[in-house]
C-alpha cells in the first residue's frame, strides 16, 4: 500500500472507479516553473490547493524550441508537439500574401460577436491533429460538452479543438467573439453573462498589490497603482482602457467568471459522458512582458489568480462534486530575464532587431541577386525570403554560404539552420533535435535563427519564445480522482497532459507525442 497523502486532501486520491464527469484544463499564459518557490508563500486559494494536493511535476519542460502562446496551448490540448500539430509559435509568414498570419486566422469563417466591432476571424482549421476534447466526443460521447474561454483567440481555439459548444475570446476590436467554426449564432448563456457583466464595469478600477515581497531593489515598484482608465474620463471605454484591462487581474477573473457560468448553464460534469472545460489565463503574459519576471506586478497577478482559481474550484466542488472532476494546470511558456538587467550583471545578453537583420541579409545578397528585399520576414526564430529566393539561394552555394556566415556571426545569434536540415532526423545534437520539434515545413522559416541565451528579438521589457530553461520549464500539476498527490522530479512535458487525461477518461489519443504520466496514477498501486 502506498501512503498517498500525509494530510487531508481536497481531492480524493482513491484509485478511480469511473471516468470523471468533467476534465478541467487550466493554462496560465506565461508561468515559470519556479513561480511556486518565488511567489507561492502567500497563496491560500486554488494554486495553493493544486500545488499542495495535486501531483506536481517539478521538472516539466516544453520539449521544443519555439515557446509561444499558440504552440503551447495546442501542445497541452492535443498531446502533440508543434512539428506534429503545426501550430507554430503564434503564427507564420504567408509567402503568397506577403504578410505574417496568426496561427488560428481563418478567412473562411465568420466572426460571431457578442457585441459589435469584431475585427478578426479565427478557427481551428490550421490545427493538424484532434484535440483531447475532439477525441472525448469522437470516442466517448458525441454529446460531451466542450467549453473553452481565453482572452486570446490563439489560446481559446486550440484549447477547444475542432468543435465546441461555447468557445470565446476577446477580439482585438474589444468585444467577446466566437466564430462560425464553433457556433452560427451567439451562445445564449455566454451572451447573457457578457450582457450582465460588461468588461467595461472594470473601468476606473485601480490595480494595486494585495501584498508584495518586493523591496524595490529589482527595479519594480512594490507600491504600484495602475488605473484601468480611458484616455479621457468623460469618453467611452477606449484602447487605453482595454489594454490596461487585458494586462490586469480583472481579465483573468473575467474568464473564470465565464467558466463558472458555463458550469451552471450547461450543467458540466453531470451528464453521462465526460465534459471538457478549458480556461486560458493570459494576464500574466501581458504583465510579464511589460514589467519583467521579477516585478511586483507579476507577483500580484499570480496571487490574484490563486484567489480566482480558489473560487472556481469551490464552485466546481459544489456544482460537480469534488470527486467528479480532474484538473490539469500548466503554462504555454515561462519568461526570460530583462536583457538590460542581464547585461548589467555582466552577462552576454541583448536584443536582436528584426528589421536590421533583414536589411543585413539583403545587403549580403546584393552582389549576388542585386538590390532588393530578398529577405522579407522574421518571427521569433524564423527568417523568410520572398517567393523563389530561397530556391535560388540553394542553387547558389556561394550566396547561401555568405548568408549563413553573415547570420551566424550576427550579434546574439547562437546558430542558424537551413529549414531542410530540420525536416528529417535523426539529429546529431540536443539543440537541433529541440529546434526540429517546433519545425513545420511550409510554416517555419526558410532559415531558423536561434538566439543565444538572454538574447531576444523583442522590444517589450522581457520575452520568451526560446527553448532555454527560463522559457521552456513550466508548472505541470494534475489533481482529482485517480491521481496520487506528491512531488515528482522525473522528466515530464506539457504534451503528457492530454494523453494522461485521455487515459483517466478511458479513451486513446491517435498519435500523441507525449506519454501517460503513469507514475502519478493511483492505478499503479492496484493489485
Ligand atoms: Zn507572451
Boltz pocket constraint, residues with backbone or C-beta under 6 A from the ligand:
constraints:
  - pocket:
      binder: B
      contacts: [[A, 30], [A, 69], [A, 285], [A, 286], [A, 289], [A, 464]]
      max_distance: 6.0
